[in-house]
Amino acid sequence: MNTGNTAVAEQNVPTNSTETTTSSPLFTDFNLSQRLKDRLAAAGYVTPTPVQAKAIAPALEGRDVLATAATGTGKTLSFLIPMIERMDATPLPVPAPGEKQGKRQIKPIRALILLPTRELAMQVLDNYAKLMPGQKNDAVLVCGGLSEGAQLDALRRGPRLVVATPGRLEDYLKRGEISIRHVEMLVLDEVDRMLDMGFLPAIRRIVGALPKTRQTMCYSATLDANIAEIVRDYVQKPVRIEIGTTSKPNERVELRAYTVMQDQKLGLLDQMLNEEEGTFLVFSRTKHGADRIGRKLEKLGYTASIIHGDRSQSQRTSALKAFATGKSRILVATDVAARGIDISHIAHVVNYDLPNASEDFVHRIGRTGRAGKEGFATTFVMPQERSDARRIERELKISFLWREADKNLAKEERNAPLDLNNVGDLMQLETRAWKTNQQGTSLEDAPVPQGRNHAGRGNGNGRNGGSGNGGGGGFRRRRRR
């Protein structure tokens, strides 16, 4: 671990770590310039992680790399170090090849890194800045959700490196705002996630515009036949690197499963927060559910941050920063948003809602147990979901430590059933529906009618007709009777 890094950076073994031995390779053992070795030492990097130890040497030789490694294994440095060494050692030809766009000269870039999310792209840029202090205009972030004007201004200054998400990069290419015709090094990071998010067509078009003679490094947490077939088109005789088992949870993570009723999930989470130490990453299946869990936790007196696809970039960045720096002990997230989370100190992962697929389970659990530390992963399983949880066990060849939640846990109060023979109840139902349609809020956000306790209504997106996070509401239960 780099003791001088913020919590969001990928981790290396610290200088004073007991894991550092005389037989371990060091960054000084690589064929690097003294200048880069000094930068690594100044940043606190001493001992490479396994993926760095295996990938840096062949990359320095100019070979393509195809690596299976999860987020948090230190792979960012494994491609940044050879990238910086190459750019520093071989300056651009003189005169530098440029392209005209009207009267404007577009300065070519030398290296391109593609990632699936803004958060991951920003973290890569942060790591680059640690190794290239004082080189503010040397690398540029290209992604959605941030000021376009600032990005274009930075591109026009002529950076050597662009760190980008595929969608925004392709937009700039179509508009002639960037030239990638002279790129020497390409990195495709989190390939499996980029494909999951539908970026394959954009990636193919971007790679098709790159020089054939470039060096390419591909990283993916998984490498099934489909992904392997796709990346095969991008690499030539690659060095194959496999770090750990990415198709199942880390062995350092203790896997627990609690059988719990929907209306006692919040009570169980409250109990865990009171009894166990460390930070908590809580997964919700839906965006509305994440908002709801966050609000409920705040009412219980906890400081919680929330991250999901409907939050603005500034909100997401602020939430991650608060969690990474310890300002918030709890981060509530959805699966898609959590793909950008790379924080090393997460002690607990809680599946408040059961994930939809085994690969989502592995992705969630991969947020804890990093950098040689132990972690805990707890999955809340409603009685009707037990078969789904057993399926995850079979598919991943794992075993949960099964427990029963305390029957005396506090229960969330939900909307009472409506009596359709009561005119007053019918008027309340219409009021709820009208407020939802007019204000665009979920039923739980509508003002509570006087005379009834309607707190904690769920969003109705859960399994078997129940709520994903707050249980089925009264009217729906009444109709099923």
Rosetta blueprint (number, residue, H / E / L):
1 M L
2 N L
3 T L
4 G L
5 N L
6 T L
7 A L
8 V L
9 A L
10 E L
11 Q L
12 N L
13 V E
14 P L
15 T L
16 N L
17 S L
18 T L
19 E L
20 T L
21 T L
22 T L
23 S L
24 S L
25 P L
26 L L
27 F H
28 T H
29 D H
30 F L
31 N L
32 L L
33 S L
34 Q H
35 R H
36 L H
37 K H
38 D H
39 R H
40 L H
41 A H
42 A H
43 A L
44 G L
45 Y L
46 V L
47 T E
48 P L
49 T L
50 P H
51 V H
52 Q H
53 A H
54 K H
55 A H
56 I H
57 A H
58 P H
59 A H
60 L H
61 E L
62 G L
63 R L
64 D L
65 V E
66 L E
67 A E
68 T E
69 A L
70 A L
71 T L
72 G L
73 T L
74 G L
75 K H
76 T H
77 L H
78 S H
79 F H
80 L H
81 I H
82 P H
83 M H
84 I H
85 E H
86 R H
87 M H
88 D H
89 A H
90 T L
91 P L
92 L L
93 P L
94 V L
95 P L
96 A L
97 P L
98 G L
99 E E
100 K E
101 Q E
102 G L
103 K L
104 R E
105 Q E
106 I E
107 K L
108 P L
109 I L
110 R L
111 A E
112 L E
113 I E
114 L E
115 L L
116 P L
117 T L
118 R H
119 E H
120 L H
121 A H
122 M H
123 Q H
124 V H
125 L H
126 D H
127 N H
128 Y H
129 A H
130 K H
131 L H
132 M L
133 P L
134 G L
135 Q L
136 K L
137 N L
138 D L
139 A E
140 V E
141 L E
142 V E
143 C L
144 G L
145 G L
146 L L
147 S L
148 E H
149 G H
150 A H
151 Q H
152 L H
153 D H
154 A H
155 L H
156 R H
157 R L
158 G L
159 P L
160 R L
161 L E
162 V E
163 V E
164 A E
165 T L
166 P H
167 G H
168 R H
169 L H
170 E H
171 D H
172 Y H
173 L H
174 K H
175 R L
176 G L
177 E L
178 I L
179 S L
180 I L
181 R L
182 H L
183 V L
184 E L
185 M E
186 L E
187 V E
188 L E
189 D L
190 E L
191 V H
192 D H
193 R H
194 M H
195 L H
196 D H
197 M L
198 G L
199 F L
200 L H
201 P H
202 A H
203 I H
204 R H
205 R H
206 I H
207 V H
208 G H
209 A L
210 L L
211 P L
212 K L
213 T L
214 R L
215 Q E
216 T E
217 M E
218 C E
219 Y E
220 S E
221 A L
222 T L
223 L L
224 D L
225 A H
226 N H
227 I H
228 A H
229 E H
230 I H
231 V H
232 R L
233 D L
234 Y L
235 V L
236 Q L
237 K L
238 P L
239 V E
240 R E
241 I E
242 E E
243 I L
244 G L
245 T L
246 T L
247 S L
248 K L
249 P L
250 N L
251 E L
252 R L
253 V E
254 E E
255 L E
256 R E
257 A E
258 Y E
259 T E
260 V L
261 M L
262 Q H
263 D H
264 Q H
265 K H
266 L H
267 G H
268 L H
269 L H
270 D H
271 Q H
272 M H
273 L H
274 N H
275 E H
276 E L
277 E L
278 G L
279 T E
280 F E
281 L E
282 V E
283 F E
284 S L
285 R L
286 T L
287 K H
288 H H
289 G H
290 A H
291 D H
292 R H
293 I H
294 G H
295 R H
296 K H
297 L H
298 E H
299 K H
300 L L
301 G L
302 Y L
303 T L
304 A E
305 S E
306 I E
307 I E
308 H L
309 G L
310 D L
311 R L
312 S L
313 Q H
314 S H
315 Q H
316 R H
317 T H
318 S H
319 A H
320 L H
321 K H
322 A H
323 F H
324 A H
325 T L
326 G L
327 K L
328 S L
329 R L
330 I E
331 L E
332 V E
333 A E
334 T L
335 D H
336 V H
337 A H
338 A H
339 R L
340 G L
341 I L
342 D L
343 I L
344 S L
345 H L
346 I E
347 A E
348 H E
349 V E
350 V E
351 N E
352 Y L
353 D L
354 L L
355 P L
356 N L
357 A L
358 S H
359 E H
360 D H
361 F H
362 V H
363 H H
364 R H
365 I H
366 G L
367 R L
368 T L
369 G L
370 R L
371 A L
372 G L
373 K L
374 E L
375 G E
376 F E
377 A E
378 T E
379 T E
380 F E
381 V E
382 M L
383 P H
384 Q H
385 E H
386 R H
387 S H
388 D H
389 A H
390 R H
391 R H
392 I H
393 E H
394 R H
395 E H
396 L H
397 K L
398 I L
399 S L
400 F L
401 L E
402 W E
403 R E
404 E E
405 A L
406 D L
407 K L
408 N L
409 L L
410 A L
411 K L
412 E L
413 E L
414 R L
415 N L
416 A L
417 P L
418 L L
419 D L
420 L L
421 N L
422 N L
423 V H
424 G H
425 D H
426 L H
427 M H
428 Q H
429 L H
430 E H
431 T H
432 R H
433 A H
434 W H
435 K H
436 T H
437 N H
438 Q H
439 Q H
440 G L
441 T L
442 S L
443 L H
444 E H
445 D H
446 A L
447 P L
448 V L
449 P L
450 Q L
451 G L
452 R L
453 N L
454 H L
455 A L
456 G L
457 R L
458 G L
459 N L
460 G L
461 N L
462 G L
463 R H
464 N H
465 G H
466 G L
467 S L
468 G L
469 N L
470 G L
471 G L
472 G L
473 G L
474 G H
475 F H
476 R H
477 R H
478 R H
479 R H
480 R H
481 R L
